[in-house]
Amino acid sequence: MDRILEPELMDDPEQALVYARADFEKENQGFVDRFREYFPEFTEGHIIDLGCGPGDIPVRFARALPSCRITAVDASEPMIRLAEETVHRAGLFDRITFRCERFQDLAGANIADAAISNSLLHHVPNPLQFWHKLRLVVKPGSPVLVMDLLRPESPKEAQAIVERYADGEPEMLRRDFYNSLLASFTEDEIGAQLAQMNLTRLLIDVIDDRHWVVSGIIH
Ligand SMILES: C[S@@+](CC[C@H](N)C(=O)[O-])C[C@H]1O[C@@H](n2cnc3c(N)ncnc32)[C@H](O)[C@@H]1O
């Protein structure tokens, strides 16, 4: 099945709210735990989160790594508003800063000591822009962790995944999940993107029936 693009930004306020209310605890905490397991020596510094959405992942990172500060980037205003509320409630405003802009437009290079991104890449029409920016924003020697959905082999398989993992969820969340699965990449496509960007030291791992993870040190 070919990739079918979905809209780049999640900037419909209702869509953002439905996403913010969904329970991604297992995926999001798993993402944080994986970062700590892969990079146990990384305990302080500046982390950049590309496509931070409603802010749950930056908050989990700030709690897990109390000596780190985080810049969280998302170009959706409703998402950034929700994320600011989340961070305010968590009392972490002094360590998490938001930037409401497209990651492609972020100024500066070598600005972070680590980069993370969950579930952004499938929104991006040109994935090479993402890998380019990922490499640019971190200092050489920085750890990166990227996770996203894996494109199923057919629309039928995508629908089966929605039934398996989003049964009983709001229709808008199920629709977005289905469209996201169709817009995501295969393991081979991610491997080809990394090769094209000369990022072959990063490793790709398929961790379950619907997610891949890319990790490693940017040189
Ligand atoms: C599926 S959400 C994931 C949010 C968050 N990382 C999480 O795991 O909960 C993807 C987010 O990426 C944002 N996004 C998409 N394209 C973007 C771009 N070019 N620059 C910045 N943010 C973008 C969307 O607005 C949306 O909030």
The ligand as a MOL file (V3000), in Angstrom:
LIG
                    3D

  0  0  0     0  0            999 V3000
M  V30 BEGIN CTAB
M  V30 COUNTS 27 29 0 0 0
M  V30 BEGIN ATOM
M  V30 1 C 0.4360 12.8830 16.5280 0
M  V30 2 S 0.9340 14.3450 17.2970 0 CHG=1
M  V30 3 C 2.1790 13.7640 18.4010 0
M  V30 4 C 2.3360 14.6580 19.5920 0
M  V30 5 C 3.3450 14.2200 20.6500 0
M  V30 6 N 4.6910 14.0900 20.1510 0
M  V30 7 C 2.9060 12.9470 21.3230 0
M  V30 8 O 3.5260 11.9170 21.0830 0
M  V30 9 O 1.9360 12.9820 22.0890 0 CHG=-1
M  V30 10 C 1.8990 15.1550 16.0390 0
M  V30 11 C 2.1140 16.6320 16.3020 0
M  V30 12 O 3.0730 17.1370 15.3730 0
M  V30 13 C 2.6710 18.4470 15.0030 0
M  V30 14 N 3.3010 18.7960 13.7220 0
M  V30 15 C 3.0410 18.2670 12.5090 0
M  V30 16 N 3.8540 18.8060 11.5760 0
M  V30 17 C 4.6360 19.6970 12.2330 0
M  V30 18 C 5.6750 20.5720 11.8000 0
M  V30 19 N 6.0560 20.6450 10.5320 0
M  V30 20 N 6.2910 21.3340 12.7300 0
M  V30 21 C 5.8980 21.2800 14.0310 0
M  V30 22 N 4.9140 20.4840 14.4850 0
M  V30 23 C 4.2840 19.6990 13.5960 0
M  V30 24 C 1.1630 18.3760 14.9590 0
M  V30 25 O 0.5690 19.6520 15.0470 0
M  V30 26 C 0.8670 17.4770 16.1540 0
M  V30 27 O 0.6590 18.2280 17.3190 0
M  V30 END ATOM
M  V30 BEGIN BOND
M  V30 1 1 1 2
M  V30 2 1 2 3
M  V30 3 1 2 10
M  V30 4 1 3 4
M  V30 5 1 4 5
M  V30 6 1 5 6
M  V30 7 1 5 7
M  V30 8 2 7 8
M  V30 9 1 7 9
M  V30 10 1 10 11
M  V30 11 1 11 12
M  V30 12 1 11 26
M  V30 13 1 12 13
M  V30 14 1 13 14
M  V30 15 1 13 24
M  V30 16 1 14 15
M  V30 17 1 14 23
M  V30 18 2 15 16
M  V30 19 1 16 17
M  V30 20 1 17 18
M  V30 21 2 17 23
M  V30 22 1 18 19
M  V30 23 2 18 20
M  V30 24 1 20 21
M  V30 25 2 21 22
M  V30 26 1 22 23
M  V30 27 1 24 25
M  V30 28 1 24 26
M  V30 29 1 26 27
M  V30 END BOND
M  V30 END CTAB
M  END
